[in-house]
Amino acid sequence: MARLLDISRNTVSHHLSRVETTLGLDLGDVRIRAALDLAFCLAGGQPDGGFGAERGRPEPTLDELFRTEPAQAWAREFLRPLQDTRGRDLYATLCAWIDANTDAQRTARHLGRSRNTVRAHLRAAEHLLSRDLLTTGSGIHDLVYALHITGLQPVD
């Protein structure tokens, strides 16, 4: 990011530290980064007052949005390719990988597998999900959202 903005890495680090302190968030946590990214996407282009404010409705929480049927359907469809993986439990690997904050070595220790096996599972999941999971960005965020959504009870 520093190179992209043509500023020093220390300056970027300082600004990110200030953002963390101001928001009271740990930006080192993949789930926090995904939620923050989604919040910025949802807020973009919204008139002052935010989502739903112009109609007098309270703003929904992230979990309320994730419990809607369209979100539930998207998550099920997103994760569906992981169901038939020729004996490999890619779903369990992905859950453990997100729980380990995308650290393949910690994931491997938790699952009792080698780091190379974990990385092979991640590459296979990338192919099946058509998302880039091994670099930071929207592919990982989509996975975080889908895993979170499928763990929630839908609204009746």
N, C-alpha and C positions, 0 to 999 in steps of 0.2 A: 504494500500500500504506500509506503514511504516513497518508493521510486515513482509510482504512478502520480503522486501528489507533488513530487519534487521537494520533499522535506525530509528531515532526518528521522531515522527510526525512533530515536529518543523522544522527538516531538510527538510522533504518532502514539507512542506508548504513554506519554504523559496525558495526551488528550483522551485516550481510551480509559486511562485510570480515573480521570475526572468524570467521564461519562458513567463508569461503574459506580463511583461514589455518589454522584447525583441521583442516579436511578435506583441505587441500592441493589444492584444486580451483579452477578458474577458472569462476565462475558466470556470466561473460559469454559463455561458449561454449554455444550452443544444445544441442549433444550432451551436454554435462555436465549441464545443467539437466534434459534429458529423462531421462537415466540416474538422476539423483538423485530425480526425481519418481517414476519407476518403483520405485526402491528403497524410498521411503517408502510407496508403495501396497502393495508386496509384504510389507513389514514390519508394516503395520497389522494388528492383530488376531492377530499371531503370539504364541504363548507364549514365555516366556523361553527363549533358546537358538536361536531363529530357525527358519527353514525347514529341515525335515529333521532337526534336531538330536534330536528325541524318538525318532527311529528309528535313531539312530546313524550316519546318513549325513552325509557332508560337505555343506555348503551349495553348491549349484551356482553357477557364475559366471554373469554376465549373458549372455555369449556361449553358454554351455552351454544356458541356457534358450531363447535365440533360435535355436539349432540344432535344436530339437525339431520334429517334423513339424507339430504344431498351430500353432506360431509361424510356420513356413515357409508353411503353408497360409493363415493369416491375412494375412501380408504379401503373398502373391501376389494374394489376393482384394482386399485394400485397394488395391493399385496397378493392378489390372486395368482400371479405367475410363480410365486414362491411355493405353491402347494404341491406341485409335481417336480421334485428336484432329484430324482433317482437316488433316494436313500440319504442324501445330504440334508441336514436340517438347517437350511439357510436362514429360516425365520428365527430359530433360536440363536444362531450366530449374530444376526442383525440386532436382535433385542439385547444380547449381552454386549455387543459392540457399542450401542448407544448408551447402555448403562455404564460402560467403562469410558464414556466421554470420547468415543471414537479412537481409543488407544488399543491397537491390535495386540500388543504384548499383554496388557492387562486382561483383554478378552480371552486370549489363549490360556493364560493361567487359570482364569475362572472356569473355562470350559474343559480344561485338561487336554488341550490340543496344542499343536505347534503354531507359532506365529504364521508360518507359511501356509498352513491349512486355513487359518482364519482369513488371511489375505486372498487365498484362492476362493474361499466362499464369498468374500466381498466382491471379487471380480465377477464371479458367476452371478451374484445378485445384481450387480451393475448391468450386466447383459440382459437379464430377465426383466428388470424394472425399467430399462432404458434410461438410467440416470447415472451421473458421475458421482460416485460415493467416496472416492479416494482423494478428492480435493474439496476444500471448504466451499460451500455454496448451496444452491437451491436443491440439488439432488439429495444431500443429507437432510436438508430441512423438510423436503417432501416425505422422506422416510420417517423422520421424527413425528411429523403431523399424523401420518397414517398409523404408526404404532400407537400413538397416544389416543387417537380417535377410536381405534378398535378395542382399546381397553376401557372405554367409557360406555355407560348404559345410555342408549338412545332415549330421546324424549318421546313420550307416547303421543 
